[in-house]
Amino acid sequence: MSNEDFALHGNTALVTGGGRGIGLNIARALAEHGAEVVIGEIDEENGKLAAEQVGGEFVHLDVTDSSRVAEVVRDVVDERGSLDVSVHNAGMVRNENAEDTTDESWRDVLRLNLDGVFYCCREVGKAMLDQGRGSIVNIASMSGMVSNHPQAQVSYNTSKAGVITMTKSLAGEWADRGVRVNAISPGYIGTDLLQGVQRTQPEWYSSWLEQTPMGRVGKPSELGPLAVYLASNASSFMTGSNVVIDGGFTSW
C-alpha cells in the first residue's frame, strides 16, 4: 500500500455538520488529501468559516429537510460532475431521564440523528449508484453499542444504534453496485460541546475518564485520518463496518 491509496485528488466530498468539531476536522483531513470539500451546515456563520479554512464550498443544509438534501446533492453533482465521498456527521444529544422525555424531544433527536442520516444516505446513494462508485461514512457513536453512564440519553443512544444498523443494511444493498457504506463510532471527543460539559458537569467528565482505559478524551483531529482511510481506495474491500475509536471505553 502506498500513499497514493489514500489520495483523494479529483474527488468531491460532502461533509454534513462540517462547521465545527468532528465534522470540521474530518473536512480538513479530506481536503489535505486532495478532495474538493463541500461543507453542508445549518449554521451559516460556522459553515462559511469552515469552508474558508479548508478551501472548500459552503452550502446551507438542514438534513432533516429531505427535499433540501435532495436539492444539495443534485446541485453538487450538476456543478462538479460527481459526488464521490459523503460524510454524515450532523447530530445532537439531549441528556434527560427517559421518564421525562417528551414526544417532541424524542422526535427532535431521532429526526436529526437518524432521519437526517437516512435522507443523506438515500440521496447520496442514488447519485453514487448512478456513477457506479462512491464511499459513504456515517458518524455513529460508541453510544450505539453501550448505555452511557452517569448521564441519561436514551434518545441519542437509540439514534446511534440505528445509524450503525442502517450502515450495515445499506452496505449490503449497494456493495455489488460500487457504493461502500461504513461508520465511525467515536467515544468521548474533546469538542467544544464536551469542554462545556467539563465545566458544567465536572463529575460526569471525571467519570468518563475513569471509564476510559487510555484515561483521556480523544482529539477531534484523531478522527480525520480514519475518515480519509474509509473515503479512499485504501479501504476498497471494506463496507458495512463500524469502526470504534474510543480510547478503549467499550473494551471493559
LUMMIMAR-397432 format. One record per residue (C-alpha): residue number from 1; chain; x, y, z. Coordinates in pm, whole numbers, plus 32768, in hexadecimal, padded with zeros to 4 digits. Layout:
N
+-----+--------+------+------+------+
| num | chaine |   px |   py |   pz |
+-----+--------+------+------+------+
| NUM |      A |    X |    Y |    Z |
...
+-----+--------+------+------+------+
# end
This chain:
252
+-----+--------+------+------+------+
| num | chaine |   px |   py |   pz |
+-----+--------+------+------+------+
|   1 |      A | 8000 | 8000 | 8000 |
|   2 |      A | 8082 | 8157 | 7FA0 |
|   3 |      A | 8026 | 82BA | 7FF9 |
|   4 |      A | 7F70 | 82C7 | 7EAC |
|   5 |      A | 7E6C | 81D7 | 7F38 |
|   6 |      A | 7E05 | 82E8 | 802C |
|   7 |      A | 7DFE | 83FD | 7F26 |
|   8 |      A | 7CB1 | 84A4 | 7EE0 |
|   9 |      A | 7D14 | 8586 | 7DBF |
|  10 |      A | 7BF5 | 85B5 | 7CCC |
|  11 |      A | 7AF6 | 854A | 7DD2 |
|  12 |      A | 79D8 | 8623 | 7E49 |
|  13 |      A | 7980 | 85EF | 7FB8 |
|  14 |      A | 784D | 8669 | 8074 |
|  15 |      A | 7867 | 868A | 81EE |
|  16 |      A | 7726 | 86D2 | 82AE |
|  17 |      A | 7746 | 8783 | 83FA |
|  18 |      A | 789D | 87EE | 8382 |
|  19 |      A | 789C | 8943 | 8424 |
|  20 |      A | 795B | 88E4 | 855D |
|  21 |      A | 79DC | 87CA | 8638 |
|  22 |      A | 79EC | 866E | 85A5 |
|  23 |      A | 7954 | 86D4 | 8458 |
|  24 |      A | 7A49 | 87F1 | 8424 |
|  25 |      A | 7B75 | 8717 | 8475 |
|  26 |      A | 7AFF | 860A | 8385 |
|  27 |      A | 7AC5 | 870E | 8276 |
|  28 |      A | 7C24 | 8795 | 82AD |
|  29 |      A | 7CC0 | 863A | 8294 |
|  30 |      A | 7C04 | 85EC | 8152 |
|  31 |      A | 7C73 | 8737 | 80BA |
|  32 |      A | 7DDC | 86F9 | 8120 |
|  33 |      A | 7DD1 | 85B4 | 805D |
|  34 |      A | 7D55 | 8660 | 7F24 |
|  35 |      A | 7BD9 | 8657 | 7F37 |
|  36 |      A | 7B04 | 877E | 7ECD |
|  37 |      A | 7A31 | 87AB | 8005 |
|  38 |      A | 78CD | 882A | 8020 |
|  39 |      A | 7866 | 8889 | 8183 |
|  40 |      A | 76F5 | 8846 | 81BD |
|  41 |      A | 7697 | 8906 | 82F5 |
|  42 |      A | 755D | 899F | 838C |
|  43 |      A | 762A | 8AA6 | 8449 |
|  44 |      A | 7685 | 8B9A | 8334 |
|  45 |      A | 7793 | 8C54 | 83F4 |
|  46 |      A | 784F | 8B1D | 845F |
|  47 |      A | 7818 | 8A7B | 830E |
|  48 |      A | 78B1 | 8B9B | 824C |
|  49 |      A | 79DA | 8BB2 | 833A |
|  50 |      A | 7A16 | 8A3C | 831A |
|  51 |      A | 7A07 | 8A4B | 81A1 |
|  52 |      A | 7B09 | 8B61 | 81A2 |
|  53 |      A | 7BEC | 8A99 | 8287 |
|  54 |      A | 7BEC | 8963 | 81AD |
|  55 |      A | 7BE2 | 8A17 | 805F |
|  56 |      A | 7A8C | 898A | 8010 |
|  57 |      A | 7927 | 89F5 | 7FCE |
|  58 |      A | 780C | 8A37 | 80C4 |
|  59 |      A | 76A5 | 89D2 | 8084 |
|  60 |      A | 758C | 8A10 | 8176 |
|  61 |      A | 74FE | 88BC | 81D2 |
|  62 |      A | 73FA | 8849 | 82CB |
|  63 |      A | 7415 | 86CF | 82B3 |
|  64 |      A | 72BA | 86A2 | 834B |
|  65 |      A | 7228 | 8740 | 8210 |
|  66 |      A | 722C | 8623 | 8114 |
|  67 |      A | 71D9 | 8705 | 7FED |
|  68 |      A | 72FE | 87E9 | 8042 |
|  69 |      A | 73E7 | 86BE | 8061 |
|  70 |      A | 737C | 864A | 7F06 |
|  71 |      A | 73B1 | 87A9 | 7E7C |
|  72 |      A | 7510 | 87C9 | 7F0C |
|  73 |      A | 757D | 8675 | 7E8A |
|  74 |      A | 74EE | 86C1 | 7D32 |
|  75 |      A | 759D | 8814 | 7D27 |
|  76 |      A | 76EC | 8783 | 7D90 |
|  77 |      A | 76DD | 8679 | 7C82 |
|  78 |      A | 766A | 8771 | 7B79 |
|  79 |      A | 7779 | 886C | 7BCF |
|  80 |      A | 789B | 8780 | 7C10 |
|  81 |      A | 7847 | 8652 | 7B3E |
|  82 |      A | 7847 | 8557 | 7C5A |
|  83 |      A | 7822 | 8524 | 7DCE |
|  84 |      A | 7928 | 8428 | 7E38 |
|  85 |      A | 7931 | 843C | 7FB5 |
|  86 |      A | 7823 | 849C | 80AD |
|  87 |      A | 7856 | 84B5 | 8225 |
|  88 |      A | 771A | 84D4 | 82F3 |
|  89 |      A | 7774 | 8578 | 843C |
|  90 |      A | 7656 | 8666 | 8493 |
|  91 |      A | 75C0 | 8603 | 85E2 |
|  92 |      A | 7559 | 8665 | 8740 |
|  93 |      A | 7538 | 85D8 | 88A0 |
|  94 |      A | 7443 | 861E | 89B8 |
|  95 |      A | 748D | 85A6 | 8B17 |
|  96 |      A | 7341 | 8563 | 8BBF |
|  97 |      A | 72A1 | 844C | 8C83 |
|  98 |      A | 71D0 | 8361 | 8BAE |
|  99 |      A | 709A | 8395 | 8C80 |
| 100 |      A | 70B3 | 850D | 8C4D |
| 101 |      A | 70F3 | 8500 | 8AD5 |
| 102 |      A | 6FD5 | 8599 | 8A14 |
| 103 |      A | 6F5C | 8523 | 88C1 |
| 104 |      A | 6FE4 | 8664 | 882C |
| 105 |      A | 713D | 863B | 88C5 |
| 106 |      A | 7153 | 84CF | 885B |
| 107 |      A | 70F3 | 8527 | 86F6 |
| 108 |      A | 71E7 | 864C | 86EA |
| 109 |      A | 730D | 8567 | 872B |
| 110 |      A | 7298 | 8449 | 864D |
| 111 |      A | 723B | 853A | 8537 |
| 112 |      A | 739A | 85C9 | 8525 |
| 113 |      A | 7473 | 84A1 | 8587 |
| 114 |      A | 73BA | 838B | 84D4 |
| 115 |      A | 72C7 | 841A | 83D3 |
| 116 |      A | 73C9 | 851A | 8362 |
| 117 |      A | 74D3 | 8411 | 832D |
| 118 |      A | 73E0 | 833C | 8267 |
| 119 |      A | 7372 | 845E | 818B |
| 120 |      A | 74DF | 84A7 | 813C |
| 121 |      A | 7534 | 833A | 80FD |
| 122 |      A | 7406 | 8311 | 801C |
| 123 |      A | 7449 | 843F | 7F41 |
| 124 |      A | 75C2 | 8416 | 7F38 |
| 125 |      A | 758F | 82A5 | 7EF9 |
| 126 |      A | 74BF | 82EC | 7DC2 |
| 127 |      A | 75D2 | 83C7 | 7D33 |
| 128 |      A | 76E4 | 82CF | 7D85 |
| 129 |      A | 7621 | 81A9 | 7CFA |
| 130 |      A | 75F7 | 8268 | 7BB5 |
| 131 |      A | 7770 | 829F | 7BB0 |
| 132 |      A | 77BB | 8139 | 7C10 |
| 133 |      A | 78A3 | 81A6 | 7D27 |
| 134 |      A | 78B4 | 8266 | 7E6D |
| 135 |      A | 7900 | 8256 | 7FE0 |
| 136 |      A | 780C | 82B8 | 80F3 |
| 137 |      A | 7887 | 82E8 | 8258 |
| 138 |      A | 777F | 8308 | 8368 |
| 139 |      A | 77E5 | 8395 | 84B8 |
| 140 |      A | 7744 | 82B7 | 85BD |
| 141 |      A | 77C1 | 8298 | 8724 |
| 142 |      A | 7832 | 819C | 8825 |
| 143 |      A | 76E4 | 8201 | 88C3 |
| 144 |      A | 7641 | 812B | 87B8 |
| 145 |      A | 76D9 | 7FFB | 8863 |
| 146 |      A | 76DC | 8055 | 89D5 |
| 147 |      A | 7604 | 8117 | 8AC7 |
| 148 |      A | 76CF | 8240 | 8B3D |
| 149 |      A | 76FB | 8288 | 8CAF |
| 150 |      A | 76BB | 835A | 8D7C |
| 151 |      A | 75F2 | 8433 | 8C89 |
| 152 |      A | 74A0 | 83C9 | 8C02 |
| 153 |      A | 7476 | 83E5 | 8A88 |
| 154 |      A | 738F | 82D7 | 8A08 |
| 155 |      A | 732E | 8394 | 88CD |
| 156 |      A | 7498 | 83C9 | 8865 |
| 157 |      A | 74FE | 8263 | 88AC |
| 158 |      A | 73D5 | 81DD | 87EB |
| 159 |      A | 7418 | 82BE | 86C1 |
| 160 |      A | 7584 | 8258 | 86A8 |
| 161 |      A | 752F | 80E6 | 86C1 |
| 162 |      A | 7449 | 8124 | 859C |
| 163 |      A | 7561 | 81C7 | 84D5 |
| 164 |      A | 7641 | 8099 | 8509 |
| 165 |      A | 7537 | 7FA6 | 848F |
| 166 |      A | 74D5 | 808E | 8372 |
| 167 |      A | 7640 | 8090 | 8304 |
| 168 |      A | 764F | 7F15 | 82F7 |
| 169 |      A | 7502 | 7EFF | 8240 |
| 170 |      A | 7564 | 7FF8 | 8132 |
| 171 |      A | 76BB | 7F5C | 810B |
| 172 |      A | 761B | 7E0E | 80BF |
| 173 |      A | 7529 | 7EA5 | 7FC4 |
| 174 |      A | 7629 | 7F70 | 7F03 |
| 175 |      A | 776E | 7EAB | 7F18 |
| 176 |      A | 774B | 7E04 | 7DC5 |
| 177 |      A | 7702 | 7F52 | 7D20 |
| 178 |      A | 7842 | 8001 | 7D89 |
| 179 |      A | 77CB | 80C8 | 7EB7 |
| 180 |      A | 786E | 808B | 8008 |
| 181 |      A | 77CB | 80F1 | 8151 |
| 182 |      A | 7889 | 80F0 | 829B |
| 183 |      A | 7862 | 8193 | 83EF |
| 184 |      A | 7948 | 8232 | 84EE |
| 185 |      A | 78E5 | 8215 | 865C |
| 186 |      A | 79A7 | 8310 | 872E |
| 187 |      A | 79BC | 8309 | 88A5 |
| 188 |      A | 79E1 | 8447 | 896E |
| 189 |      A | 7A87 | 8549 | 888D |
| 190 |      A | 7B04 | 869B | 8908 |
| 191 |      A | 7A1F | 877A | 883D |
| 192 |      A | 7998 | 88C8 | 88B6 |
| 193 |      A | 7860 | 8811 | 892B |
| 194 |      A | 7923 | 871F | 8A03 |
| 195 |      A | 79FA | 8835 | 8A8F |
| 196 |      A | 78B9 | 88E1 | 8AF7 |
| 197 |      A | 7850 | 87A9 | 8BB3 |
| 198 |      A | 79A4 | 87A1 | 8C5A |
| 199 |      A | 795B | 88FA | 8CE7 |
| 200 |      A | 77EE | 88C9 | 8D46 |
| 201 |      A | 77E8 | 8757 | 8DA3 |
| 202 |      A | 794A | 8708 | 8E1F |
| 203 |      A | 78D2 | 85CB | 8ECB |
| 204 |      A | 785E | 8540 | 8D7C |
| 205 |      A | 79AA | 8592 | 8CDA |
| 206 |      A | 7A6F | 84EC | 8DF3 |
| 207 |      A | 7996 | 83B6 | 8DD5 |
| 208 |      A | 79D1 | 83A3 | 8C5D |
| 209 |      A | 7B4A | 83B0 | 8C8D |
| 210 |      A | 7B3A | 82A3 | 8D97 |
| 211 |      A | 7A76 | 81C2 | 8CAC |
| 212 |      A | 7B68 | 81F5 | 8B8A |
| 213 |      A | 7C9A | 8110 | 8B9A |
| 214 |      A | 7D77 | 8214 | 8AF0 |
| 215 |      A | 7D0F | 8310 | 8BF8 |
| 216 |      A | 7CCB | 8431 | 8B0E |
| 217 |      A | 7BD3 | 84B3 | 8A10 |
| 218 |      A | 7C22 | 84A5 | 889E |
| 219 |      A | 7C8D | 85C9 | 87C8 |
| 220 |      A | 7BA7 | 862D | 86A8 |
| 221 |      A | 7CD6 | 861C | 85C4 |
| 222 |      A | 7D00 | 84AA | 8615 |
| 223 |      A | 7BC6 | 8459 | 854F |
| 224 |      A | 7C3B | 84FA | 840C |
| 225 |      A | 7D33 | 83EA | 83A1 |
| 226 |      A | 7C2C | 82DE | 83D9 |
| 227 |      A | 7B33 | 8398 | 8300 |
| 228 |      A | 7C3A | 83BA | 81EF |
| 229 |      A | 7C7D | 8244 | 81FE |
| 230 |      A | 7B0C | 81F0 | 81DA |
| 231 |      A | 7ADD | 82EE | 80C5 |
| 232 |      A | 7C07 | 8280 | 7FF9 |
| 233 |      A | 7C6E | 8151 | 7F2E |
| 234 |      A | 7D3E | 80E0 | 8057 |
| 235 |      A | 7BFD | 8045 | 80E3 |
| 236 |      A | 7B7A | 7FC1 | 7F96 |
| 237 |      A | 7B1A | 7E6B | 8026 |
| 238 |      A | 7A6C | 7F00 | 8155 |
| 239 |      A | 78F6 | 7F3A | 816F |
| 240 |      A | 77F0 | 7F0C | 827D |
| 241 |      A | 78F3 | 7F42 | 838D |
| 242 |      A | 78CE | 8010 | 84C8 |
| 243 |      A | 7A24 | 808A | 8538 |
| 244 |      A | 7A34 | 80E1 | 86A8 |
| 245 |      A | 7B2C | 81EA | 871A |
| 246 |      A | 7AEF | 8218 | 888F |
| 247 |      A | 7C34 | 81F4 | 8951 |
| 248 |      A | 7BC7 | 8098 | 89B9 |
| 249 |      A | 7A81 | 8104 | 8A5F |
| 250 |      A | 79B6 | 7FE3 | 89CE |
| 251 |      A | 7AC6 | 7EE1 | 8A16 |
| 252 |      A | 7A66 | 7EC8 | 8B87 |
+-----+--------+------+------+------+
# end
